[in-house]
Amino acid sequence: MNKCCLLIIVLITLVGCGRETAAVPTPVPTLPPLPTAEMIVPQESALARPYGYTYQRADGNRVVAGRGNVPNLPPLDIPLAGTPQWVTAVPLAQGVLWGVVLADGRTQAFLVNAGEVTPIDSNDLTPEIAPVMTVDPVQGQAIFLNPPTADPAGSAPVIYNNAGHIAHANQSGELTLVNAGEVMGQPPITALPDARLLFDGHGRLLLLTDPTERYPHGVLGDAIEAGGFALIKTDPEIEVVAHFLIPEPQVVEGIMPLWADWNGDGNREILLTLSDADQGAQLTLFAEDGTQLATAPPIGQGNRWQHQIAIAPFGPNGEMELTAVRTPHIGGVVEFYQWQEGELRLVAELPGYSSHVIGSRNLDMAMVGDFDGDGRTELLLPTTDGTQLGGIQRTDAGATAVYHLDIGSELTSNLAGVAMGEGQTAVGLGRSDNVLRIWQP
């Protein structure tokens, strides 16, 4: 491949904070620009640029578009300069740009095309914050987004409109909307400090709010959970259109909702994991105005968690179902639920899998897509021993693993998935032996 046909220059920071550039194993080539139309692969988004999120989609539903052949692809292992904590990916016409955040905050980036790997210079990040990566469609620059405030901790930033406006919540729960360094607004709510800010593609933000310590389970990295959620309109004016508080003693045990149109009526629903000390976790579905629509039976014991993953057409006949993992830290069980007559009904389960490491803020170790190209949607996540990824598919009889992928070492990052230019799907992850492993056609 002619490297002069490539262009990716990673900005030192989005807001000019003057961080030093992280070292990479080999020199980074200087590459000329490409026409915008050739560089950017169209995405299923209202945004003009592609964005790589650790949770796959800006609305929090961890679904990867496209159709893959991942189980039949030989993995490609790329040595790293440290332990990978986060992995994200952005599709380009020339291949896929993979970005890695190491445990100490340094980053590395690689353009991978037909098995050829080109190291790309990259900017450092706060390691506690999940990265968001994009590509400048004019200059062709790959960008790891840094928080646009003086307080770098808190939530990962999110782009919430075509003009590049950024939203970010700091450690104090102050939500700030910024454009080119100018504060556009600070809605009068208190965000969960590490909340993932979700964007629906049409100018609306959804986030968890009202931090509380009334349920000190602490499996997600601290003893602070959310006591509510808020929906914010950003166009034509910034306005809190719904703010709902969860009745005590329950809390929202997580850092983001799922936000999807489950029943196909054109309106999105909000799926939360509610928890308390008596009953443990309970999957609960809300309308955007805070009306409770359906619940699943609670686990029935305190300090027991359920990890919601995605809402997608898992059913044997393409029915929309929710998938979650029950007690991922103590014998994880994959679950599938249908929304029926005001209830979330368990329709299938399969033990032997996990989706989270206790004490971690990485809630993105599972994702959904047609990774084997059979026209069916499956859940991809690690086995409980962490040595393999299992592709879990719904059947008439319940649920089964249709394939397994060897990780090659211990998984230390989220799973990253991306749909390439012709709809082919690629998958990547970080390992404890300082390797980025990817399956890419």
RAVENZI-V742868 format. One record per backbone hydrogen bond with DSSP energy under -1.0 kcal/mol. NH is the residue of the N-H (numbers start at 1). CO is the residue of the C=O. If there is no record, write none. Layout:
# RAVENZI-V742868
nh:NH co:CO
nh:NH co:CO
This chain:
# RAVENZI-V742868
nh:5 co:2
nh:6 co:3
nh:11 co:142
nh:22 co:122
nh:39 co:35
nh:40 co:36
nh:45 co:43
nh:52 co:133
nh:56 co:53
nh:57 co:55
nh:60 co:57
nh:62 co:309
nh:63 co:61
nh:64 co:368
nh:67 co:423
nh:68 co:370
nh:70 co:371
nh:72 co:69
nh:73 co:70
nh:76 co:438
nh:78 co:436
nh:80 co:434
nh:85 co:101
nh:86 co:101
nh:88 co:99
nh:90 co:97
nh:92 co:95
nh:93 co:39
nh:95 co:92
nh:96 co:112
nh:97 co:90
nh:98 co:110
nh:99 co:88
nh:100 co:108
nh:101 co:86
nh:102 co:106
nh:103 co:83
nh:105 co:102
nh:108 co:100
nh:109 co:120
nh:110 co:98
nh:111 co:118
nh:112 co:96
nh:113 co:116
nh:116 co:113
nh:118 co:111
nh:120 co:109
nh:125 co:105
nh:129 co:126
nh:133 co:52
nh:134 co:143
nh:136 co:141
nh:140 co:136
nh:143 co:134
nh:145 co:132
nh:155 co:169
nh:158 co:167
nh:160 co:165
nh:164 co:161
nh:166 co:178
nh:167 co:158
nh:168 co:176
nh:170 co:174
nh:173 co:170
nh:176 co:168
nh:177 co:185
nh:178 co:166
nh:179 co:182
nh:182 co:179
nh:184 co:177
nh:185 co:177
nh:189 co:187
nh:191 co:173
nh:192 co:208
nh:195 co:192
nh:196 co:255
nh:198 co:206
nh:199 co:58
nh:200 co:204
nh:205 co:232
nh:206 co:198
nh:207 co:230
nh:209 co:228
nh:210 co:190
nh:212 co:225
nh:217 co:215
nh:225 co:212
nh:226 co:252
nh:227 co:209
nh:227 co:210
nh:228 co:209
nh:229 co:244
nh:230 co:207
nh:231 co:242
nh:232 co:205
nh:233 co:239
nh:234 co:203
nh:239 co:233
nh:241 co:231
nh:242 co:231
nh:244 co:229
nh:246 co:227
nh:250 co:247
nh:251 co:275
nh:252 co:226
nh:253 co:273
nh:254 co:252
nh:258 co:271
nh:260 co:269
nh:262 co:260
nh:269 co:260
nh:270 co:286
nh:271 co:258
nh:272 co:284
nh:274 co:282
nh:275 co:251
nh:280 co:276
nh:281 co:304
nh:282 co:274
nh:284 co:272
nh:285 co:294
nh:286 co:270
nh:287 co:291
nh:290 co:287
nh:293 co:285
nh:294 co:285
nh:296 co:283
nh:299 co:281
nh:300 co:279
nh:301 co:279
nh:307 co:325
nh:309 co:323
nh:310 co:323
nh:312 co:321
nh:314 co:312
nh:315 co:319
nh:318 co:315
nh:321 co:312
nh:322 co:337
nh:323 co:310
nh:324 co:335
nh:325 co:307
nh:326 co:333
nh:327 co:305
nh:330 co:327
nh:333 co:326
nh:334 co:350
nh:335 co:324
nh:336 co:348
nh:337 co:322
nh:338 co:345
nh:340 co:343
nh:343 co:340
nh:344 co:295
nh:345 co:338
nh:347 co:336
nh:348 co:336
nh:350 co:334
nh:352 co:332
nh:353 co:332
nh:354 co:382
nh:359 co:219
nh:360 co:357
nh:363 co:361
nh:367 co:380
nh:368 co:62
nh:369 co:378
nh:371 co:369
nh:378 co:369
nh:379 co:392
nh:380 co:367
nh:381 co:390
nh:383 co:388
nh:384 co:352
nh:386 co:383
nh:389 co:405
nh:390 co:381
nh:391 co:403
nh:392 co:379
nh:393 co:400
nh:395 co:398
nh:400 co:393
nh:402 co:391
nh:405 co:389
nh:407 co:387
nh:412 co:430
nh:415 co:364
nh:416 co:428
nh:418 co:426
nh:420 co:424
nh:423 co:420
nh:426 co:418
nh:427 co:439
nh:428 co:416
nh:429 co:437
nh:431 co:435
nh:432 co:410
nh:434 co:431
nh:436 co:78
nh:437 co:429
nh:438 co:76
nh:439 co:427
